[in-house]
Structure formats: C-alpha cells, structure tokens
C-alpha cells in the first residue's frame, strides 16, 4: 500500500488492477488492536498474557482463553481495545460477503471505524477509505500474493544462512535449487 509501490505499478502497469489482500489488511488492524491494548494496559494490573488473546481469531482460542478474553471485553480496563477487537472481527467478515454486498458492508464498516473513537483504528480506517477500490478489487480477482510471500521467505532464509551472496547469479541459482524441489540425494543422482 506504500505510495512508492502504487506509483510504480501505475507507471509500469497502467492497466493493472491493484488487489490488496486480506492478510495484510487484517494485519494492519491487528497492529491497531495491539497498539490500543498497550496504551490501555499502562497502569493496569494483570496485563500479562493478554496480548495474544486479542490477536487470535475466536475459533483458535481454547476454552480458558475464551473465558479470559470475554472477561477482558466486558471489564472496565480495556474498553477501547474491546472496540478495536470488535471492529477487526467485523472487518474480517467483509471477506465472507458476496461481491454485490461487499461495497455496502465496507462502507458501513468504514463509518463505524471512523467514528469509533479508537485512534489507531481510525488511522487504519482512513487508509482503508483511500484504498477501498483496491480492497474491493479482491472480490473481482480473488487472488493473493501469499504464495509469492512464502517463496520469498524461504529465499530470504537461504540468503541469511549464506550471509549474503557476492554474485547475484549465485543467489538466482540458489533460488532455482530451493524452489525447484530437486531431489539431490546421492541415490537420486545415481539414478538420474
């Protein structure tokens, strides 16, 4: 979503539709929830172990975590965090909407987020408002860069293990070796 990335896409691929994927959008909201939690937890006792309760999806919570989170949501100490959490979950539900209902759902969510009184969420909502056409383009294309991110992660790990490559061709070769899933065991080489 950076301005440099978007201007590069516009310049070099003027007919391309930019699609913002669910993972990065939800990540921004999760960071807003965590920022709000940190702000509210200053001066509050019993803050240990609450971070991941707010960041996990409800379906991933164990029963005791669900009970603890419910107490936090209903308690007096984390009102803003509870609202940020609720808005994050509501935003995630956008991706369960049909293409026809998604624009209205997003507009309703943006109104609620911009009026929430939770600064970190309002900041994210302002960004989402500017990018709403790129968010909704996901419903037209249903694509994600998750596979590419995974490949890049593996390649970055190889680069770190090697402490860098002096020659870019060696990095390219390593990429082919890693991502080509070649069988390089002695038995496979003899059979080949």
C-alpha positions as CSV (number, residue, x, y, z in Angstrom):
1,X,0.0,0.0,0.0
2,X,3.0,2.3,0.0
3,X,2.9,5.3,-2.3
4,X,6.1,4.3,-4.0
5,X,4.8,0.8,-4.8
6,X,1.5,2.1,-6.1
7,X,3.1,4.8,-8.2
8,X,5.5,2.1,-9.7
9,X,2.5,-0.1,-10.5
10,X,0.7,2.8,-12.2
11,X,3.7,3.8,-14.1
12,X,4.8,0.4,-15.4
13,X,1.5,-1.5,-15.4
14,X,-1.1,1.2,-16.2
15,X,-3.9,-1.3,-17.0
16,X,-3.3,-3.5,-13.9
17,X,-5.9,-3.7,-11.1
18,X,-4.2,-3.5,-7.7
19,X,-5.6,-6.0,-5.2
20,X,-4.9,-5.6,-1.5
21,X,-5.0,-9.0,0.1
22,X,-6.9,-9.9,3.2
23,X,-3.8,-10.9,5.2
24,X,-2.1,-7.5,5.0
25,X,-5.3,-5.6,5.7
26,X,-6.1,-7.7,8.8
27,X,-2.5,-7.4,9.9
28,X,-2.9,-3.6,9.9
29,X,-6.0,-3.9,12.1
30,X,-4.3,-6.4,14.4
31,X,-1.5,-4.0,14.9
32,X,-4.1,-1.3,15.7
33,X,-5.7,-3.6,18.3
34,X,-2.3,-4.3,19.9
35,X,-1.3,-0.6,19.9
36,X,-4.6,0.2,21.7
37,X,-4.1,-2.7,24.2
38,X,-0.6,-1.5,25.0
39,X,-1.9,2.1,25.5
40,X,-4.7,0.9,27.8
41,X,-2.6,-1.6,29.7
42,X,-0.3,1.1,31.2
43,X,-1.2,1.3,34.9
44,X,-3.5,-1.7,34.7
45,X,-2.7,-4.8,36.7
46,X,-3.0,-8.3,35.4
47,X,-1.8,-7.4,31.8
48,X,0.4,-10.4,31.4
49,X,-0.7,-12.9,28.8
50,X,-3.4,-10.8,27.3
51,X,-1.7,-9.8,24.0
52,X,-2.4,-13.0,22.1
53,X,-5.9,-13.2,23.4
54,X,-6.7,-10.0,21.5
55,X,-4.8,-11.1,18.4
56,X,-6.1,-14.6,17.9
57,X,-9.3,-15.4,16.0
58,X,-12.1,-16.6,18.3
59,X,-12.1,-20.0,16.6
60,X,-8.4,-20.5,17.6
61,X,-9.0,-19.8,21.3
62,X,-9.0,-22.6,23.9
63,X,-11.9,-22.6,26.3
64,X,-10.0,-21.0,29.1
65,X,-8.7,-18.3,26.7
66,X,-12.2,-17.6,25.5
67,X,-13.4,-17.1,29.1
68,X,-10.5,-14.8,29.9
69,X,-11.0,-12.8,26.8
70,X,-14.7,-12.4,27.4
71,X,-13.9,-11.1,30.9
72,X,-11.5,-8.6,29.4
73,X,-14.0,-7.5,26.8
74,X,-16.7,-7.0,29.4
75,X,-14.4,-5.5,32.0
76,X,-13.7,-1.8,32.6
77,X,-10.0,-1.8,31.8
78,X,-10.0,-2.5,28.0
79,X,-13.0,-0.6,26.6
80,X,-11.0,0.8,23.6
81,X,-9.2,-2.4,23.0
82,X,-12.5,-4.3,23.0
83,X,-13.9,-1.9,20.4
84,X,-10.8,-2.3,18.3
85,X,-11.1,-6.0,18.5
86,X,-14.8,-6.0,17.6
87,X,-14.0,-3.8,14.6
88,X,-11.2,-6.1,13.5
89,X,-13.5,-9.1,13.6
90,X,-16.2,-7.2,11.8
91,X,-13.7,-6.2,9.1
92,X,-12.6,-9.9,8.7
93,X,-16.3,-10.7,8.0
94,X,-16.1,-8.5,4.9
95,X,-14.4,-11.3,3.1
96,X,-17.4,-13.6,3.7
97,X,-19.6,-11.2,1.8
98,X,-20.7,-11.6,-1.8
99,X,-19.3,-9.2,-4.4
100,X,-22.7,-7.5,-4.6
101,X,-22.9,-6.9,-0.8
102,X,-19.2,-6.1,-0.2
103,X,-19.2,-2.4,-1.1
104,X,-22.1,-1.6,1.2
105,X,-20.5,-3.7,4.0
106,X,-17.2,-2.0,3.6
107,X,-18.8,1.5,3.6
108,X,-20.8,0.6,6.8
109,X,-17.6,-0.7,8.5
110,X,-15.6,2.4,7.5
111,X,-18.3,4.6,9.0
112,X,-18.2,2.7,12.3
113,X,-14.4,2.6,12.4
114,X,-14.0,6.3,11.6
115,X,-16.5,7.1,14.4
116,X,-15.2,4.6,16.9
117,X,-13.1,6.9,19.0
118,X,-10.2,4.4,18.8
119,X,-7.3,6.5,17.4
120,X,-5.3,3.5,16.0
121,X,-8.4,2.0,14.3
122,X,-9.4,5.4,12.9
123,X,-6.0,5.8,11.4
124,X,-6.2,2.4,9.7
125,X,-9.8,3.2,8.5
126,X,-8.6,6.4,6.9
127,X,-6.1,4.4,4.9
128,X,-8.7,1.8,4.0
129,X,-11.1,4.6,2.9
130,X,-8.4,5.8,0.4
131,X,-7.8,2.3,-0.8
132,X,-11.4,1.0,-0.8
133,X,-11.4,0.3,-4.6
134,X,-8.2,-1.8,-4.2
135,X,-9.8,-3.6,-1.3
136,X,-12.9,-4.4,-3.3
137,X,-10.9,-5.5,-6.3
138,X,-10.2,-8.6,-4.3
139,X,-13.8,-9.6,-4.9
140,X,-13.3,-9.4,-8.7
141,X,-10.0,-11.2,-8.9
142,X,-9.8,-13.5,-5.7
143,X,-6.0,-13.6,-5.8
144,X,-3.4,-13.3,-3.1
145,X,0.3,-12.8,-3.0
146,X,0.6,-15.4,-0.2
147,X,2.4,-18.0,-2.4
148,X,4.9,-15.3,-3.5
149,X,5.5,-14.2,0.1
150,X,6.1,-17.8,1.1
151,X,8.7,-18.3,-1.7
152,X,10.4,-15.0,-0.8
153,X,10.5,-16.0,2.9
154,X,12.3,-19.3,2.0
155,X,14.7,-17.4,-0.3
156,X,15.5,-14.7,2.4
157,X,16.2,-17.5,4.9
158,X,18.7,-19.1,2.4
159,X,20.3,-15.6,1.9
160,X,20.6,-15.1,5.6
161,X,22.2,-18.6,6.1
162,X,24.7,-17.8,3.4
163,X,25.4,-14.3,5.0
164,X,24.6,-12.9,1.5
165,X,25.9,-13.7,-2.0
166,X,28.8,-11.8,-3.6
167,X,27.5,-12.7,-7.1
168,X,23.7,-12.2,-7.9
169,X,23.9,-15.2,-10.2
170,X,24.6,-17.4,-7.2
171,X,21.5,-16.1,-5.5
172,X,19.5,-16.9,-8.6
173,X,20.9,-20.4,-8.8
174,X,20.2,-21.0,-5.1
175,X,16.6,-19.9,-5.7
176,X,16.2,-22.4,-8.5
177,X,17.7,-25.1,-6.3
178,X,15.4,-24.4,-3.3
179,X,12.2,-23.7,-5.2
180,X,12.7,-26.4,-7.9
181,X,12.3,-29.1,-5.2
182,X,15.0,-31.1,-6.8
183,X,16.0,-34.5,-5.4
184,X,19.7,-34.2,-4.7
185,X,20.3,-37.2,-2.6
186,X,23.2,-39.5,-3.8
187,X,20.7,-42.3,-4.7
188,X,18.6,-39.9,-6.9
189,X,21.8,-38.5,-8.6
190,X,23.0,-42.0,-9.4
191,X,19.6,-43.0,-10.8
192,X,19.3,-39.8,-12.9
